[in-house]
Amino acid sequence: GQKAICYFSGGTTDGKPDKDEFIKAGLVIKDGIEDGWGNSWLNIKNKEKLQPLIRKRFQRAYKYGCDAVEVDCLNIYEFRKDFTKEDSFTFAKWIAETGHEENISVGLKNLPSLAERLEPYFDFAIVESCVEYNECKKFKSFTNNGKAVFIVQY
């Protein structure tokens, strides 16, 4: 059968209609460090304010008819020194668990440095340019456990 995979950024504002909600909640880090596409990073440590807004994104995706969501920008620690690899792991794990609570499959987008640890929580992976960066093997735990890995090479 056919499955619809939708997209949203978990770690940045990403220009969606709900961007102002993140700004009003004080979650947008405004210091000029962006994700490379003009989006501001979110304070993923402020779970009390962030989690209801991310949950709403999953709920909206479900209402749109999405079977799954690929969640991008979970790698904040690679861009900002005030977040650790463990912060990204904790946030990504919560993202996957929340999607499942909202009846949506969740795909790990990139994040090769944590792919093996996060595999138990995600349903599939979408990996960009892993051939170019020699990172495809880091997602082997997904295929070893019968989960799809979609490789997008530009």
ABEGO torsion letter per residue (X at the ends): XBBBBBBBBAABAGGBAAAAAAAAAGABBBAGBBAGAGBBBBBAABAAAAAAAAAAAAAAAAAAGBABBBBBGAAAAAABAABBAAAAAAAAAAAAAAAAAAGBBBBBBEGAAAAAAAAAABABBBBBGAAAAGAAAAAAAAAAAGBBBBBBBX
